Amino acid sequence: DRVSAPILLIHGTNDTVVLPEQSSNMANALRKAGKEAELLTLEKADHWLLKGEARLAMLEAAYKFIERHNPPDPVE
């Protein structure tokens, strides 16, 4: 309930280090507390995002999230 910034959670469905349910639970708890939370679930991705497709999806999602919540200053 003390979170003040938007949160992006990214989790692979084949993560054996941290269970995917933990990210789902966290996203749900944040939303229940009225916080802004996004959860991106990457099918068949592991904890380390070893496959290129998973890393690209993570980077694209992170870029869009940052651009939306902390856009760059306008170019003068």
Secondary structure, DSSP 8 states (H G I E B T S, - for coil): ----S-EEEEEETT-SSS-HHHHHHHHHHHHHTT--EEEEEETT--TT--SHHHHHHHHHHHHHHHHHHS------
